[in-house]
Amino acid sequence: MTNGLHHFFRTGALLAVAPLMLLGGVAEAANWTARGNEPGWQVQISDTAITFSSMEGETFSLEPVPEPVRAEDIEVYSGMAGDKTFTLVAVDKICTDNMSGMPHPKAVVVAIGDRALVGCGGDPLSLLVGEWQVEEISGKPVIAGSETSISFDLDGSMHGNASCNRFFGGFSLSGEGLTLSPGGATMMACLDGLMEQEQTFLAALEEVSRFESLPNGGLRLVGATGNTVLSLRQ
């Protein structure tokens, strides 16, 4: 959470200003979802509505979507949920779900009347998609010049350089974590060191159970026991 947002919530200013931020315009909002735990809740933002639901059965919608107030990496949506003020604050900042460990691209706070609910929002896939260079395999740096890489695509496919050969396969990202499924590779022969690294890398892919997005922009692919399987950078 940025210092400005921390101050915003710590001083209670969010609740104080909510009635002043009601706007008549309609936002051009991209579809995304935010969730929180203890108590469980969910907010869905579409082009037409902001819909809130909780595990306790509370549900309501704001239609149309209020025009957000934006400042740097923060956007604020405000409206009325019946006779209560509703404010949603989203910050472009890595937020990790405290139950699943899944990273999300937004930190979110929802205020309903005098209640404040904290959670994460946005699609974790946006943090994963792209081409990544492998820096370490199970804590060991890759051989200099080996150009080991992995790319994740929006359609759930992955491909890259396994150290010697090109490989391809797929991946699955769910609320439970990340699963990588190598499908095949080319069959070139290379120096023994690269071939050994390649076999270690391909085996490491199958150990991955989740990922972490790092403050420096890198990724850490993590195994079921919490060990770092692969360290990646863009």
C-alpha positions in Angstrom: 0.0 0.0 0.0 1.4 3.4 -0.9 2.1 6.0 1.8 -0.7 8.2 0.4 -3.3 5.4 0.5 -2.1 4.3 4.0 -2.7 7.8 5.2 -6.1 7.9 3.5 -7.3 4.9 5.4 -5.4 5.5 8.7 -7.0 8.9 9.2 -10.5 7.7 8.3 -10.6 10.2 5.4 -12.1 7.5 3.1 -15.3 7.5 5.1 -15.4 11.2 5.5 -15.0 12.1 1.8 -17.2 9.3 0.4 -20.4 11.4 0.3 -18.5 14.2 -1.5 -17.3 11.9 -4.3 -20.6 11.0 -5.9 -20.4 11.7 -9.6 -23.1 11.6 -12.2 -20.9 10.4 -15.0 -20.6 6.8 -16.2 -17.2 5.1 -16.0 -15.6 3.2 -18.9 -14.5 0.4 -16.6 -12.7 -2.7 -17.6 -14.1 -5.9 -16.2 -12.3 -7.1 -13.1 -13.0 -8.7 -9.8 -11.8 -8.1 -6.2 -12.1 -10.5 -3.3 -11.3 -10.5 0.4 -11.4 -13.0 3.3 -12.5 -13.1 6.9 -15.3 -12.3 6.2 -15.5 -13.5 2.6 -16.7 -10.9 0.0 -16.5 -10.2 -3.7 -16.9 -7.2 -5.9 -17.3 -7.5 -9.7 -16.8 -4.4 -11.8 -18.1 -4.4 -15.4 -18.9 -1.8 -18.0 -22.4 -1.5 -16.6 -22.3 -2.2 -12.8 -20.4 -2.7 -9.6 -21.8 -5.7 -7.8 -21.0 -6.6 -4.2 -21.7 -9.9 -2.5 -20.6 -11.4 0.8 -20.7 -14.9 2.3 -23.2 -13.6 4.8 -25.7 -13.1 1.9 -25.4 -9.3 1.5 -25.7 -8.3 -2.2 -26.3 -5.0 -4.0 -25.3 -3.3 -7.3 -24.4 0.2 -8.3 -25.7 1.0 -11.8 -24.3 2.7 -13.8 -20.7 2.5 -12.7 -19.7 5.8 -11.0 -17.0 7.7 -12.8 -13.8 7.0 -10.9 -11.5 9.6 -9.3 -8.0 8.9 -10.3 -4.7 10.0 -8.8 -1.4 8.4 -9.8 -1.8 4.7 -9.2 -5.1 5.0 -7.2 -8.7 5.0 -8.5 -11.7 5.5 -6.3 -15.3 4.6 -7.1 -18.1 6.1 -4.9 -21.8 5.8 -4.8 -24.8 4.9 -2.5 -25.8 1.3 -1.6 -29.3 2.0 -0.3 -28.9 4.4 2.5 -25.2 3.7 3.0 -22.2 5.2 1.3 -20.1 2.8 -0.8 -16.5 3.5 -1.8 -14.1 1.2 -3.6 -10.4 2.2 -3.7 -8.0 0.2 -6.0 -4.3 0.7 -6.0 -2.0 -0.6 -8.7 0.2 -2.6 -6.3 1.0 -6.3 -5.9 -1.5 -7.8 -3.4 -1.2 -11.3 -2.1 -4.3 -13.2 -1.1 -3.7 -14.2 2.6 -5.3 -17.6 2.2 -4.2 -18.9 -1.3 -1.0 -17.0 -1.6 -2.0 -15.9 -5.1 -0.6 -12.5 -6.2 -3.0 -9.9 -7.8 -2.2 -6.6 -9.6 -4.4 -4.5 -7.3 -4.8 -3.8 -3.6 -8.4 -3.0 -2.8 -10.4 -1.6 0.1 -14.1 -1.5 0.1 -16.0 0.8 2.5 -19.7 0.3 3.1 -21.1 2.7 5.6 -18.6 2.5 8.6 -17.2 -0.9 7.5 -13.9 -1.3 5.7 -13.0 -4.5 3.9 -9.5 -5.2 2.6 -8.7 -7.6 -0.3 -7.0 -8.0 -3.7 -8.2 -7.4 -7.2 -7.5 -7.9 -10.9 -6.4 -10.9 -12.8 -3.3 -12.7 -11.6 -2.7 -13.8 -15.2 -1.7 -10.3 -16.0 1.3 -10.7 -13.7 2.4 -13.9 -15.4 1.9 -13.4 -19.1 5.0 -12.5 -21.1 8.6 -13.7 -21.8 10.8 -14.4 -18.8 14.5 -15.1 -18.5 15.5 -17.8 -16.1 18.1 -16.7 -13.6 18.2 -19.6 -11.2 17.0 -23.2 -11.2 16.4 -24.5 -7.6 18.7 -21.8 -6.3 21.5 -22.5 -8.7 22.4 -19.8 -11.3 21.9 -20.8 -15.0 25.0 -21.3 -17.1 26.2 -18.0 -18.5 25.0 -17.4 -22.1 22.5 -20.3 -22.0 19.6 -18.0 -22.6 17.1 -20.2 -20.7 13.7 -18.7 -21.0 10.0 -19.3 -20.6 7.0 -17.5 -22.0 3.4 -17.6 -20.8 0.6 -16.7 -23.3 -3.0 -15.6 -22.7 -4.4 -18.7 -24.2 -2.7 -20.9 -21.5 0.2 -22.1 -23.6 3.8 -21.8 -22.7 7.1 -22.1 -24.6 10.7 -21.2 -24.4 14.4 -22.2 -24.5 15.1 -25.1 -22.1 18.9 -24.3 -22.3 19.6 -26.3 -25.5 16.2 -27.2 -27.1 13.0 -25.3 -27.6 10.1 -26.6 -25.5 6.4 -26.1 -25.5 3.4 -27.0 -23.3 0.6 -25.4 -21.3 -0.2 -24.0 -17.9 -3.2 -23.7 -15.7 -3.8 -20.9 -13.2 -6.6 -21.3 -10.7 -7.5 -20.1 -7.2 -5.5 -23.0 -5.9 -2.2 -22.1 -7.7 -0.2 -22.6 -10.9 0.4 -25.9 -12.7 2.9 -26.1 -15.6 2.6 -29.0 -18.1 5.6 -29.4 -20.5 4.3 -31.0 -23.7 7.4 -31.6 -25.8 10.8 -30.3 -27.0 13.1 -30.3 -30.0 15.8 -33.0 -30.0 19.1 -31.2 -30.7 22.3 -32.4 -28.9 24.3 -29.8 -27.0 27.3 -29.6 -24.6 26.9 -31.9 -21.6 26.6 -29.0 -19.2 23.6 -27.5 -21.1 22.0 -30.9 -21.5 22.2 -31.5 -17.8 20.8 -28.0 -17.1 18.0 -28.6 -19.6 16.9 -31.8 -17.9 16.9 -30.1 -14.5 14.9 -27.2 -15.9 12.3 -29.4 -17.5 11.9 -31.4 -14.3 11.6 -28.2 -12.3 8.6 -27.1 -14.4 6.6 -30.0 -13.1 7.3 -29.1 -9.5 5.7 -25.7 -9.7 2.6 -25.2 -7.6 2.2 -21.4 -7.4 4.0 -18.2 -8.2 5.0 -15.0 -6.4 5.4 -11.6 -8.0 8.4 -9.7 -6.6 8.9 -6.0 -5.9 11.7 -5.8 -8.4 9.4 -7.0 -11.2 10.7 -10.6 -11.2 8.8 -13.8 -10.6 9.4 -16.7 -8.2 7.9 -20.1 -9.2 7.4 -22.0 -6.0 7.0 -25.7 -5.3 4.5 -27.5 -3.0 7.0 -27.3 0.0 7.6 -23.6 -0.4 11.0 -24.0 -2.1 11.9 -21.7 -4.9 11.9 -23.8 -8.1 12.7 -21.1 -10.7 13.7 -17.4 -10.4 12.7 -15.3 -13.4 13.2 -11.8 -14.7 11.9 -9.9 -17.7 
